[in-house]
Amino acid sequence: MKQYLCVVLLVLLSYTSKGTAQLPDFIVYNGDTLSLHSNPLALYPKENWITPKNLFNSDGCFFTACWRGYVATWGVEKNKLYLKSVRNPCYPTQLAGVQVSYKNTDSEKIGSEYADLKQLFPKQLKNGKVFADWVNDEMYVPFGSMLDYVHMGYESIYEFEYKFTIKNGKVEQVEKLDNRKSKFVKGNINVDSLIDWSNLPKLPKDSIVKVLLSFSANKDGVIDSVTVLRGFEEDNPFTREAVRVIKNIPWSAPYRHGKHVRSGGLYPFKFVQPIDSAELRELKRRDARIKRYTERQVEQIIKQRENISDSIKILSYNEQRDTNSRFYRFSYMFTDYAAKNKYINEIRTKVELQNPNNDMIKYAIDSGLMRHHDDIPNAILTYWRPIQYPSSPEVVK
């Protein structure tokens, strides 16, 4: 008998950076040009003045890998930090084989490639550079091999980092930090192989037991902290098994800035009674039978099942049974003829989705361009479910 468990991993991120890995500034140090995982220009007292319009006379460009809208190059000379250039990220740049920027379409004004430092800093500019006396911060410069790529901000981890301690633009200390103690678990985790199903009670076929856990791991990659966020009491067999499974999963132990950082995540468990071979054969026979229905017959079945009136037309639908499951994922799009075709309802159902409105649909509803029907009560569902079909296409009018 094949056991079935649906587990989704959501990594908990406590970062404040943008949701895409960012193109860094650069810093020239001891003759090497290195990536700078800090943005000293953002500390400028008139930071809101640092815009594409003021820097490049540009309207900017849509470039998710550089939300700040510029790439600055800095230099350390005689223990002082200098701003050497500010480049427009809308122009192409080569960086270790990675496409980090692009020139925008001709219809948009992208401005100059470099900012005019003389115009921006008329009093501070000397010998083509600006002393960054406004910087009081710790700056991090990664180098060596990348140990782990993180598609967010400056969160990727490298073997080493320089930590610059800056006060009033002067470099007070430079430390070399070592992240090589980091341990990373790669690949998919086979959770099914860790489950002891013999201790779990049998569930009704249409039941799903959900247990949501949060966890974190120590410096050895051992998950030693688990919290039940949603589910049953701790002595429930499903909760106990979920906690046991989590604690037996190997986890990453990253080091950042030379220190261990606890990492963790969320596991929403969905325990579903397994399908035996006889039921699986019946489900496959039903799938084959459903394929014999005409589009018109399926529309009528959906309307009957969801109690939808004849005044509503189904523009599109999708129903699909998950592999080795008795449940279906489905979505419907409706047009309301009773409202003189003015309103369109789009209902999309997904696992764990609490309401069907994304930002675009919410805006359309709030502005009166769309609305939901009171007479489609069952179309907005938040889980996979069995879908009923008549025994034969011939019984559908």
GIDA-V669714 format. One record per residue. RES is the residue in three letters. D_FIRST is the distance of its C-alpha to the first C-alpha in whole Angstrom. Layout:
# GIDA-V669714
res->RES d_first->D_FIRST
res->RES d_first->D_FIRST
This chain:
# GIDA-V669714
res->MET d_first->0
res->LYS d_first->4
res->GLN d_first->6
res->TYR d_first->10
res->LEU d_first->13
res->CYS d_first->16
res->VAL d_first->19
res->VAL d_first->23
res->LEU d_first->25
res->LEU d_first->29
res->VAL d_first->31
res->LEU d_first->34
res->LEU d_first->38
res->SER d_first->41
res->TYR d_first->43
res->THR d_first->46
res->SER d_first->46
res->LYS d_first->45
res->GLY d_first->42
res->THR d_first->43
res->ALA d_first->44
res->GLN d_first->48
res->LEU d_first->50
res->PRO d_first->52
res->ASP d_first->56
res->PHE d_first->58
res->ILE d_first->60
res->VAL d_first->63
res->TYR d_first->63
res->ASN d_first->64
res->GLY d_first->65
res->ASP d_first->61
res->THR d_first->60
res->LEU d_first->56
res->SER d_first->54
res->LEU d_first->55
res->HIS d_first->52
res->SER d_first->54
res->ASN d_first->57
res->PRO d_first->60
res->LEU d_first->62
res->ALA d_first->60
res->LEU d_first->62
res->TYR d_first->65
res->PRO d_first->67
res->LYS d_first->67
res->GLU d_first->63
res->ASN d_first->63
res->TRP d_first->66
res->ILE d_first->63
res->THR d_first->62
res->PRO d_first->62
res->LYS d_first->65
res->ASN d_first->67
res->LEU d_first->66
res->PHE d_first->66
res->ASN d_first->67
res->SER d_first->64
res->ASP d_first->62
res->GLY d_first->59
res->CYS d_first->55
res->PHE d_first->52
res->PHE d_first->50
res->THR d_first->47
res->ALA d_first->48
res->CYS d_first->51
res->TRP d_first->51
res->ARG d_first->55
res->GLY d_first->56
res->TYR d_first->58
res->VAL d_first->58
res->ALA d_first->60
res->THR d_first->62
res->TRP d_first->63
res->GLY d_first->65
res->VAL d_first->66
res->GLU d_first->70
res->LYS d_first->72
res->ASN d_first->69
res->LYS d_first->69
res->LEU d_first->67
res->TYR d_first->68
res->LEU d_first->67
res->LYS d_first->67
res->SER d_first->66
res->VAL d_first->63
res->ARG d_first->62
res->ASN d_first->60
res->PRO d_first->57
res->CYS d_first->57
res->TYR d_first->58
res->PRO d_first->56
res->THR d_first->56
res->GLN d_first->54
res->LEU d_first->52
res->ALA d_first->50
res->GLY d_first->49
res->VAL d_first->48
res->GLN d_first->49
res->VAL d_first->50
res->SER d_first->52
res->TYR d_first->54
res->LYS d_first->57
res->ASN d_first->57
res->THR d_first->58
res->ASP d_first->61
res->SER d_first->61
res->GLU d_first->61
res->LYS d_first->63
res->ILE d_first->62
res->GLY d_first->65
res->SER d_first->66
res->GLU d_first->64
res->TYR d_first->66
res->ALA d_first->67
res->ASP d_first->71
res->LEU d_first->71
res->LYS d_first->75
res->GLN d_first->75
res->LEU d_first->72
res->PHE d_first->73
res->PRO d_first->77
res->LYS d_first->78
res->GLN d_first->75
res->LEU d_first->75
res->LYS d_first->77
res->ASN d_first->77
res->GLY d_first->74
res->LYS d_first->72
res->VAL d_first->71
res->PHE d_first->71
res->ALA d_first->68
res->ASP d_first->70
res->TRP d_first->68
res->VAL d_first->65
res->ASN d_first->64
res->ASP d_first->60
res->GLU d_first->58
res->MET d_first->57
res->TYR d_first->54
res->VAL d_first->54
res->PRO d_first->51
res->PHE d_first->51
res->GLY d_first->50
res->SER d_first->46
res->MET d_first->44
res->LEU d_first->41
res->ASP d_first->39
res->TYR d_first->39
res->VAL d_first->39
res->HIS d_first->39
res->MET d_first->42
res->GLY d_first->45
res->TYR d_first->46
res->GLU d_first->43
res->SER d_first->42
res->ILE d_first->43
res->TYR d_first->45
res->GLU d_first->46
res->PHE d_first->50
res->GLU d_first->52
res->TYR d_first->55
res->LYS d_first->56
res->PHE d_first->60
res->THR d_first->61
res->ILE d_first->64
res->LYS d_first->67
res->ASN d_first->69
res->GLY d_first->68
res->LYS d_first->69
res->VAL d_first->66
res->GLU d_first->66
res->GLN d_first->64
res->VAL d_first->61
res->GLU d_first->58
res->LYS d_first->56
res->LEU d_first->52
res->ASP d_first->49
res->ASN d_first->46
res->ARG d_first->44
res->LYS d_first->42
res->SER d_first->40
res->LYS d_first->36
res->PHE d_first->34
res->VAL d_first->30
res->LYS d_first->29
res->GLY d_first->26
res->ASN d_first->23
res->ILE d_first->21
res->ASN d_first->18
res->VAL d_first->17
res->ASP d_first->13
res->SER d_first->14
res->LEU d_first->16
res->ILE d_first->14
res->ASP d_first->14
res->TRP d_first->11
res->SER d_first->12
res->ASN d_first->15
res->LEU d_first->15
res->PRO d_first->15
res->LYS d_first->13
res->LEU d_first->15
res->PRO d_first->16
res->LYS d_first->15
res->ASP d_first->18
res->SER d_first->18
res->ILE d_first->18
res->VAL d_first->19
res->LYS d_first->22
res->VAL d_first->23
res->LEU d_first->26
res->LEU d_first->27
res->SER d_first->30
res->PHE d_first->31
res->SER d_first->33
res->ALA d_first->33
res->ASN d_first->36
res->LYS d_first->38
res->ASP d_first->36
res->GLY d_first->33
res->VAL d_first->31
res->ILE d_first->30
res->ASP d_first->32
res->SER d_first->33
res->VAL d_first->30
res->THR d_first->31
res->VAL d_first->29
res->LEU d_first->31
res->ARG d_first->29
res->GLY d_first->26
res->PHE d_first->26
res->GLU d_first->28
res->GLU d_first->28
res->ASP d_first->27
res->ASN d_first->24
res->PRO d_first->20
res->PHE d_first->19
res->THR d_first->23
res->ARG d_first->23
res->GLU d_first->19
res->ALA d_first->21
res->VAL d_first->24
res->ARG d_first->22
res->VAL d_first->20
res->ILE d_first->23
res->LYS d_first->26
res->ASN d_first->24
res->ILE d_first->24
res->PRO d_first->27
res->TRP d_first->30
res->SER d_first->33
res->ALA d_first->36
res->PRO d_first->39
res->TYR d_first->43
res->ARG d_first->45
res->HIS d_first->49
res->GLY d_first->48
res->LYS d_first->46
res->HIS d_first->43
res->VAL d_first->41
res->ARG d_first->38
res->SER d_first->35
res->GLY d_first->32
res->GLY d_first->31
res->LEU d_first->28
res->TYR d_first->25
res->PRO d_first->24
res->PHE d_first->20
res->LYS d_first->18
res->PHE d_first->15
res->VAL d_first->13
res->GLN d_first->11
res->PRO d_first->7
res->ILE d_first->7
res->ASP d_first->6
res->SER d_first->7
res->ALA d_first->10
res->GLU d_first->11
res->LEU d_first->11
res->ARG d_first->13
res->GLU d_first->15
res->LEU d_first->15
res->LYS d_first->17
res->ARG d_first->19
res->ARG d_first->20
res->ASP d_first->21
res->ALA d_first->23
res->ARG d_first->25
res->ILE d_first->26
res->LYS d_first->27
res->ARG d_first->30
res->TYR d_first->31
res->THR d_first->35
res->GLU d_first->35
res->ARG d_first->38
res->GLN d_first->35
res->VAL d_first->33
res->GLU d_first->35
res->GLN d_first->36
res->ILE d_first->33
res->ILE d_first->33
res->LYS d_first->36
res->GLN d_first->35
res->ARG d_first->32
res->GLU d_first->34
res->ASN d_first->37
res->ILE d_first->39
res->SER d_first->42
res->ASP d_first->44
res->SER d_first->46
res->ILE d_first->44
res->LYS d_first->42
res->ILE d_first->39
res->LEU d_first->40
res->SER d_first->37
res->TYR d_first->33
res->ASN d_first->30
res->GLU d_first->26
res->GLN d_first->23
res->ARG d_first->19
res->ASP d_first->18
res->THR d_first->15
res->ASN d_first->11
res->SER d_first->13
res->ARG d_first->15
res->PHE d_first->18
res->TYR d_first->21
res->ARG d_first->24
res->PHE d_first->27
res->SER d_first->31
res->TYR d_first->34
res->MET d_first->38
res->PHE d_first->40
res->THR d_first->44
res->ASP d_first->46
res->TYR d_first->49
res->ALA d_first->50
res->ALA d_first->51
res->LYS d_first->53
res->ASN d_first->51
res->LYS d_first->52
res->TYR d_first->48
res->ILE d_first->45
res->ASN d_first->42
res->GLU d_first->39
res->ILE d_first->36
res->ARG d_first->33
res->THR d_first->30
res->LYS d_first->28
res->VAL d_first->25
res->GLU d_first->27
res->LEU d_first->30
res->GLN d_first->33
res->ASN d_first->35
res->PRO d_first->36
res->ASN d_first->39
res->ASN d_first->39
res->ASP d_first->43
res->MET d_first->44
res->ILE d_first->43
res->LYS d_first->44
res->TYR d_first->48
res->ALA d_first->48
res->ILE d_first->47
res->ASP d_first->50
res->SER d_first->52
res->GLY d_first->52
res->LEU d_first->50
res->MET d_first->47
res->ARG d_first->46
res->HIS d_first->43
res->HIS d_first->43
res->ASP d_first->43
res->ASP d_first->41
res->ILE d_first->38
res->PRO d_first->37
res->ASN d_first->33
res->ALA d_first->33
res->ILE d_first->33
res->LEU d_first->30
res->THR d_first->28
res->TYR d_first->24
res->TRP d_first->22
res->ARG d_first->21
res->PRO d_first->21
res->ILE d_first->23
res->GLN d_first->25
res->TYR d_first->26
res->PRO d_first->28
res->SER d_first->27
res->SER d_first->30
res->PRO d_first->32
res->GLU d_first->35
res->VAL d_first->35
res->VAL d_first->36
res->LYS d_first->39
